[in-house]
Amino acid sequence: MKLPSIKEARRRDEITEYIYLKDIKDNTLYKGKKFYLRTYGCQMNVHDSEQIRNICTSLGFTETTNYLESDLIILNTCAIRENVHDKVFGFLGRLKHLKKTKKDLIIAVCGCMAQEEVVVKEILNNHPYIDIVFGTHNIHEFYNMLVNKEKDINVLSYVGSVFENRKYNRDSKYTAWVNIMYGCDKFCTYCIVPYTRGTQRSRHHEDIIKEINNLVKEGYKEVTLLGQNVNAYGKDIAGEIDFSKLLELVSATKIARIRFVTSHPWDFTDEMIEVISAKENIMPYIHLPLQAGSNDILKKMGRRYSKEEYITLYKKIKKKIPNVTISTDIIVGFPNESKKDFQDTLDVVNECKFDHAYTFVYSPREGTPAALIKDTITRKEKEDRLKELNVLITKYALASNKKLLNKTVKVLVTSLSDKDKTKVSGYTDTMKLVNFSGTKDLIGKIVDVKITTAKSFSLDGEKE
């Protein structure tokens, strides 16, 4: 397996091929056996795990939350940050000892890390006890690997295929992830995604709408449209509709709630804003990654917009959709980020007052252009900047939540509270987490809740 260079990854030698998978028939090959699935990373990985779970159960496995009692252990990995890499190999070290006592244990590694050449070499050279390795593009082949009961490393770095008719054992009966595309064409200099998940490949809109219509029939209340850059949807297919038109079609399915992640500011159009503001079942919540507030750093990141253009877009969205909440991603400590560069980021945060933000210290990923830059910033400087940024983010998140005090909001209840089983949890249309007293029969319902307490990252309330 060879990780493609930027030139190779950008190249489109093939027209995207759409392959419709055959239904997996029920099989009792592993009846009575247990599997354990651990997922690292983003929503895309979580959704991939729903497909992996379906493959396992179709072969007779039952799921367990205790890896020590499992017959099959699957690690669905993430390659975005170095700490995840360390966690995965740390856990694999424990599994090495477990395998010595359970000779028939099957260990599988998949996901984005499995697409990295350095990781596959590490597995081949130092972890021979791992039985199966597969990538993000060929999850469907995991079925045959298990059926054949053969040690197999089958990883594809980049392909031009989109597989339809995938089957999922979804985590929820009421909220569902729906892929609208795979991969990304932006090639931000710090990002490994185009190399692990390939270049952009959009699904045909007819297949997306068919999947959502089926979810509506099954009683789902909410769908989240998934893509590394959802608002670039359709640009890779001649004659395909754009994302604003796709949103209109999804809205017409009458699903109660529609969300989407993640957007790139470069591709966010006025037409998208118009559709979001006009359709009641498209939730007024937008995740709009900033990454940095310095024009110099944005240029080095390959983000294709300036901080001024970002702020203009932000204000346009806020003006057209008055009740919208906007969250963001911010990276601190990009190679050679100066104090002024960091201050520019703080200035944008103070200007936009984000409702929420996911913040990270820059993590170099082998194979990306940014990883080749010699860095002059110490780890302590980066961590100090992260702390300072998070203080500001928390301040504005709390201020945003306080605006809902004593107001009644509609909450889609998704689960019992993690901390108190006499309470339930759910989300407002603006993606605010709400906890309130209730029983499990409320799960899957949209209820009115009066907000009584505002915290930095959640709200408490009372059912009306």
CORWO-V849950 format. One record per residue. PHI is phi in whole degrees, 0 to 359 (* if undefined). OMEGA is omega in whole degrees, -180 to 180 (none if undefined). Layout:
((PHI & OMEGA) (PHI & OMEGA))
This chain:
((* & -179) (238 & 176) (293 & -177) (289 & 173) (286 & 178) (303 & -179) (299 & -180) (293 & -177) (291 & 179) (285 & -171) (289 & 177) (242 & 180) (275 & -176) (236 & 169) (282 & -180) (304 & 179) (260 & 180) (256 & -175) (247 & -179) (263 & -177) (291 & 175) (282 & 179) (297 & 175) (279 & 180) (279 & 179) (302 & -176) (220 & -179) (256 & -176) (305 & -178) (245 & 180) (300 & -178) (90 & 179) (267 & -178) (242 & 175) (235 & 178) (236 & -177) (237 & 177) (246 & -176) (246 & 175) (247 & 168) (103 & -166) (273 & 179) (300 & 179) (297 & 178) (294 & 178) (300 & 180) (292 & 175) (301 & -180) (295 & 176) (294 & 176) (287 & 179) (299 & 179) (299 & 179) (296 & 178) (299 & -179) (296 & -178) (292 & 179) (293 & 178) (264 & 176) (104 & 178) (295 & 166) (244 & -175) (276 & 176) (230 & 176) (263 & 180) (247 & -176) (294 & -178) (293 & -179) (258 & -175) (272 & 176) (258 & 179) (221 & 177) (240 & -179) (239 & 174) (251 & 178) (266 & -163) (259 & 179) (237 & -178) (246 & -172) (291 & -176) (233 & -175) (294 & -177) (295 & 177) (292 & 176) (305 & -179) (294 & 179) (296 & -179) (297 & -177) (288 & 174) (294 & 179) (291 & 177) (299 & 177) (298 & 177) (292 & -178) (291 & 178) (301 & 180) (289 & 179) (295 & -178) (297 & 180) (294 & -180) (263 & 179) (237 & -173) (298 & -177) (271 & 179) (298 & 177) (256 & 178) (245 & -179) (235 & 175) (239 & -179) (215 & 179) (90 & -171) (293 & 179) (298 & -180) (292 & 178) (269 & -178) (270 & -178) (302 & -178) (296 & 180) (288 & 179) (298 & 177) (297 & 178) (299 & 180) (294 & -179) (298 & -173) (274 & -170) (238 & -177) (226 & -177) (292 & 179) (283 & 176) (283 & -171) (269 & -172) (225 & 173) (228 & 175) (218 & -171) (258 & -179) (283 & -175) (268 & -173) (230 & 179) (302 & -178) (300 & -178) (282 & 178) (300 & 178) (302 & -179) (293 & 178) (298 & 179) (288 & 180) (296 & -178) (285 & 179) (53 & -180) (239 & 175) (296 & -171) (212 & 169) (246 & -175) (227 & -175) (237 & 176) (247 & -177) (284 & 178) (204 & -177) (221 & 180) (250 & -174) (253 & 170) (239 & -179) (262 & 179) (255 & -179) (65 & 174) (290 & 179) (248 & -176) (229 & 163) (261 & -171) (286 & -179) (293 & -176) (229 & 175) (265 & -173) (233 & 178) (238 & -175) (222 & 170) (275 & 176) (226 & 176) (294 & 172) (250 & -178) (194 & 178) (226 & 176) (75 & -177) (204 & 179) (254 & -172) (281 & 178) (53 & 170) (301 & -167) (293 & -178) (265 & -165) (257 & -179) (269 & -171) (305 & -179) (299 & -180) (269 & -180) (266 & -179) (248 & 175) (86 & 177) (282 & -171) (298 & 175) (221 & -179) (275 & 171) (281 & 172) (292 & -175) (296 & 179) (297 & 180) (291 & 178) (296 & -178) (295 & 177) (299 & 180) (298 & -178) (291 & 176) (301 & 177) (294 & 177) (295 & 177) (299 & 179) (297 & -180) (278 & 176) (96 & 179) (289 & -178) (259 & -173) (215 & 171) (237 & 172) (244 & 180) (283 & -173) (250 & 172) (187 & 176) (295 & 177) (208 & -170) (301 & -175) (281 & 169) (264 & -178) (309 & 173) (86 & -176) (291 & -179) (268 & -178) (239 & 179) (298 & 176) (86 & 180) (282 & 178) (289 & 179) (267 & -173) (292 & 179) (298 & 178) (291 & 177) (297 & 178) (301 & 178) (297 & 180) (292 & 178) (294 & 177) (301 & -178) (291 & 177) (288 & 180) (72 & 171) (301 & -171) (294 & -176) (223 & 179) (232 & 173) (232 & 176) (204 & 175) (210 & -3) (245 & -179) (263 & 172) (249 & -178) (306 & -178) (300 & -175) (256 & -177) (278 & -172) (257 & 175) (298 & 180) (297 & 177) (298 & -179) (299 & 180) (299 & -178) (294 & -179) (299 & -179) (289 & -175) (271 & -173) (258 & -176) (293 & -178) (270 & 169) (266 & -172) (292 & -179) (279 & 177) (221 & -178) (228 & 173) (264 & -171) (231 & -176) (301 & 174) (269 & -178) (73 & 177) (200 & 180) (257 & 179) (264 & 179) (297 & 179) (296 & 179) (292 & 178) (302 & 178) (295 & 179) (293 & 177) (283 & -176) (73 & -174) (276 & 171) (72 & 173) (214 & 176) (260 & 178) (296 & 178) (295 & 178) (294 & 178) (296 & -179) (297 & 178) (299 & 178) (297 & 180) (304 & -178) (293 & 178) (296 & 178) (296 & -180) (298 & -179) (288 & -176) (281 & -179) (237 & -170) (303 & -177) (266 & -176) (290 & 167) (248 & -177) (233 & 174) (250 & -174) (208 & 170) (244 & 177) (222 & 176) (254 & 174) (251 & 176) (78 & 171) (301 & -174) (315 & 176) (68 & 174) (299 & -179) (276 & 177) (298 & 178) (292 & 178) (302 & -180) (294 & 178) (298 & 177) (300 & 177) (295 & 178) (300 & 180) (297 & 179) (293 & 177) (299 & 178) (294 & 178) (286 & -173) (271 & 180) (51 & -175) (304 & 177) (289 & 178) (195 & 177) (208 & 172) (259 & -173) (243 & -175) (216 & 165) (276 & -179) (306 & 180) (235 & -178) (293 & 179) (243 & -179) (302 & -179) (102 & 178) (259 & -180) (301 & -177) (295 & -179) (293 & -180) (272 & -177) (280 & 176) (288 & -173) (259 & -179) (249 & -177) (267 & 179) (282 & 178) (299 & -180) (297 & 178) (301 & -180) (295 & -179) (292 & 176) (296 & 178) (294 & 178) (298 & 179) (299 & -180) (298 & 178) (298 & -177) (295 & 175) (300 & -180) (292 & 180) (300 & -180) (297 & 179) (301 & -177) (284 & 176) (296 & 178) (295 & 179) (299 & 178) (296 & -179) (292 & -180) (296 & 179) (295 & -178) (266 & -180) (303 & 179) (67 & 176) (259 & 178) (261 & -178) (235 & 177) (267 & -176) (238 & 171) (274 & -177) (284 & -175) (246 & -176) (190 & 166) (288 & 179) (297 & 179) (296 & -173) (265 & -175) (216 & -175) (286 & 173) (272 & -180) (239 & 175) (241 & -179) (234 & 176) (191 & -174) (234 & 173) (286 & 176) (297 & -179) (266 & 173) (67 & 174) (266 & 179) (283 & -179) (235 & 174) (245 & 178) (203 & -179) (295 & -179) (178 & -178) (248 & -173) (296 & 179) (291 & 177) (278 & -177) (299 & -178) (95 & 180) (254 & 175) (258 & -174) (235 & 177) (275 & -179) (227 & 175) (269 & -177) (281 & -178) (249 & -179) (220 & 178) (247 & 175) (247 & -177) (296 & -173) (232 & 176) (199 & 180) (230 & 171) (249 & -179) (204 & 178) (230 & 179) (293 & 179) (263 & none))
